[in-house]
């Protein structure tokens, strides 16, 4: 066999080119429905092949299968078994503008909603154009159901802070939305006799609607400590009260509930908590999360925090959301995979704040 023929055979044995992989998901011999990338176009490989300066051989070594039905934890790197995410072109069913800044968007995405667990998120954008290029992460707020109890979609709690959230605020029923999810590792839902205390700051209320429903279904005694800058930043309190959740409100300007920060009543409650088992959950601004983690550590209580780092893809490919954690020694992990929910004691708070 001549040298030219040997080279040709070696080329033929190499991986398929990007063009041949367009729109397909590799999971061994299976061909699964295609995912879309952060800009909304189909992935060339859902394994997110990274072709760098070290060449195609290094890229092959870094590939990871994405069939979470077969390997739910190792497949994408999630720390707990979760359903494989799906990408849908969803219709906006309603847009409830709560104020000049906040809105709740109802989305017809039952295939995502049925898979969602408390604390998970979705990546969304309005259109497939270039502006803005990247999707944005949003915690799943509510799981929507019809009169018969069938899941019809999900809702997102949003605050206008940038181009995507302004676009979502202006959205109208009937508009379309690219929605990828569910993503991330969820909260740990406890059982009685353990009590559950949720601590939310502003839009950090979002992941607690699904968590409160899950806790209520298990009969867990639950409390929500909910704080904001003013009374205009506090929403959907009756929703939690209907679920049997005790709600403690605080505002920094004193316009609603106790004046001050939400950590003040939390500390008093921890001091008087007694020996009964207790689990804390927190979501909100990073300084608040750090304060809650420190209070929980001082009280010898476990806390899970939902972090909100910048994310580019939500699938672990861009490494924009790395968080430093302390597992015997310091290391960096991707919040979209190992998080966004972390044990408060694992997080290197000095690197976040």
N, C-alpha and C positions, 0 to 999 in steps of 0.2 A: 504494500500500500504506500503510495507516494505521500510526501509530507503535506502537500496541498490538500489531499483527500482526508488525511488525519485531522488537519486543522478544521476542515469543513464539518466533519462529524462532531468535533468538540463543540463547535459553535451551535450545532443543532441540538446538543444535549443541554445547553444552557437554559436558564429560565426564559419563559415567554417575554417578549418585549412589552413595554408599557401599553402599546396600542392593542396588543392581543389580550391584555388583562382588563381593558376598559369596561367598567360597569359590572365586573364579576367579583364575587367574594370567595376567597380560597379557604376551604376548611377540609383538608385532606382530599378525598374523592367527591365530597359533596359540593353542590353549587347552590348557595343560599341567595336570597333576595339581595340586591345591591344596596349598599349604604351610600350616602353622599358625604362629601367632604365639607370643611368648614365654610366654603363659599357656596355650597349648594349643588355642586356638580358631582357626578358619580365618581366614587373612588376608583383609582386604577388598581388598587388592591386594598381590601379592608384590613389586611395585615399591616398596612401603612409601611410599605417598603421604603427604607431610607437609603438613598443612593448618594454616598458622600465621596470624599476624596480618597477613601481607602478602597473603593471599588465595589464591584457587584458581589464578590465573595463575602465581604463584611456585611453587606446588606442582607444576603441570604441567612447569615448566622444570626442576625438581629430580628428576623421575622418571627412573629408569634401568631398562632391560629386564633381566630376570633369566634369560633362556634361555642358560645357560652352554654348551649344546651348540653354539650358533651363535657366541657371542662369549665364550670361556671366561675371558679375563682381564678384559675391560672390563665384562662383564655385572654382576657384583656388586662389582668392585673388587679381586679377588684379584691378587696380583703374579705368579702362575704359573698355567698352565692347570690347572683342577681340574674334577671332575665336579659337576654341579648337585646340591645337597643335597636329600634327601627326608625326609619326616616320617612316622614309623611308630609304630603302637601295638604295642610289642614285648613278648614274653613273657620273663620272667626264668627262665632254665634252671637256674641254680645260684648259690648265694651262699657263697663260701669265706671264712669269718671267720678271718683269719690271726692276730689277737690281739684285745684289747679295743678297739682303735682302727682297725685296718686290715682291709679286706675286698676281695675280688675278685668282681665281679658278672659273670656270664656272661649275655649277652642275645641272644635269637634275632632278629637284625636283619641277615639276609644281604644285603639290598638296599643297606644302608649299608656293611657290611663289604667288599663287593666293590669299592666305589668309593673306599675309604679309602687314603690314601697316608701314609707315615711322617710323624708330626708333626701330623696333623690331629686335630680334636676333635669332640665331639658335645655338644648341649645336651639335658639330661634333667630330668625330674621324674616323680614317681610317679603323680599323678592330675591331673584337670582342674579341681580345686577352686581355691580362692583362697589357701590356706595350704600352702606358700609360693606367692606369685603367680608368681614368675619361675623359669625353668629355670636350671640351673647347668652350667657347662662342665666337661667331663672329657676328657682326652686318651684316645684309643683305645689300649688297652694291647695286647691280643692279637687277632689275627684267628683265629677258631675254625674248625676244619675237621673233617669226619667221617672215618671210616676210609678212604674213597676219595679224600680230599683236597678234597672239595667244601666251599666256604665255607658255614658254617651260622650265623655270627654274630660277635660281638665281645665283648671283656671290658673292664671298667673297674677300675682300681686306685683305691681310695678310702680316705680317712682321715677319721674323724669330727671335724668342726670346726664344724658348724652344723646347721640344721634338715634340709636336704636330705640331707647325708651321714649323719646319724643315721637318717633314714628309709630310706636305701639299705642301711645296715648291718642294719636289722631286716627287710628284705625277705625273702620266702620264694619258693622255686620255684613258678611258676604265677602269681605276681603280674604285673601289667602295668606298663609303663613307657613314657611318651612320650619318643621319641628322635628328634632332628633332626640330620642330618649327612650326609656329612662336611663339616666347616666349616674355614675357615682355609687359609692357604698352608703347604705342607709343607716338610720338610727337603730339601736338595739331597743326593741320594745319589751319592757319588763312585765312581769306578772305580779298579782297580789301575793303576799302582803306588802311588797315594795311600793312605796309612793313615788310619784313622778312629778317633778317640778320643772316647768319649762320657763326659760328666761329669754324674753324677746326685746330687742331694741329697734324701734322704727319698723322698716320694711323687713327686718329679721323675723317678723311674725310668720312669714310665708311658709316655712317647712312644718309649722306646728299644727296646721289644720288637719293634715293627714295623720300626724302623730297623735293628736288628741282623739281622733276617731278610732285609731287602732287601740289606744289605751282604754278608751271607753268600752270598746267591744270586749275587752278582757276584764273589765270591772276594776281597773286600777284607780285609786284615789289620786286625782291630778289637780295641780295648781299652776296657773299661768301668771308669772311676774312680767308685766308688759309696760315698757317705758318709752317715752318720746320727748322731743323738745317741747311740744305743746299739745293741747288737746286735739289739734287738727292733724296730728300725726298718729292718732290711735283709731283703729278701725276694726270692724267685725267682732266686737266684744260679745254681742248677743249670740253669735254663732258658737262660741266656746261655752258660754253659760248654758245654752240648750243641751250641750253634751255633758253637763254636770261638772264642768271645770270651774274651780274657784279662781276668780280673777282678781289680781292685785295691780292697780294702775298707779303709775307715777309720771309726772311731767316736770321738766326742768324749770318751767315758768310757773308751775302751780295751777294752771288753768283746768286741770282734771286730775283727780286722784291726789296722791301725796306729792308734795313739792320735793324735788330732788331727783337723784338718779335711782334707777331700778335696783342697784346693788344694796341700797340702804335697807329696804324691807326684807330683801333676801338674806342679808347678814343676820338681822334680828330673828328671822324664821329659822335659820340654821342653828343659831345659839339655843333656840328652844325646841329643836327637833326631836330630842330624845334618842332612844336606841333603836327605834323602828327603822327597817331598811329604807333607803332613799336613793333615788337616781335623779341626777340633774341633766338637763339638756339646755343648750344655749345657742342663740344665733343673733347676730347684730354686729355693730361696729367692733373692730379688733380690740380697742382698749377695754370695751365692756366685756368681751370674751375673756381677755386676760384676767380682769378683775374677778369674774365669776370662777375661773379655773383656780385662782389663788384662794378664794373663799372656800371652795369645795375642798381643796387640799388641806387647808387649815382645819376644816371640820371633819376630815377623814372620809369624805364622800366622793363617790364616783361621778364624773361629769363627762358628757359628750358634747363637743362644740362643732358647729357647722361653720366652716371657714368660707370666706368669699374672696379668694384670690382672682386675679385677672386670668381668664381662660381664652385660648384661641380656638381650640378644636373640640375639647371635651372628651376625646378618645385616647389621650396619652401620646399623641404624635408630635406635638409642638413644644412640649416641655416649658410652656410659659407659666404654669401654675405650681411650680415646685415649692414645697414647704419643707423646712428643716425640722426633723423629728429626733427625739432622743430615745433610742432603743439600745441601751447599754453604751452606745457611742452615737455621735451625731451623724446623720445621713439625710439626704434629700429624697423626697418622694413626690409623686405627682398627685396633686389634690383631686384631680378629676377621676382618679382610679382608687387610690387608697382613701380618699376623702369623697366629698367635702367634710364628712363626719369623722372626727378624730377624738380619741381619748384626750381630755384636757391635759393630762400629765405627760403626754407624748410630745406635745408641741413645744418647740423652742421659741417661746414668746419674745425673747430679746431680739430675735431675727425678724419678727413680724412688726414689732412696734419700736 
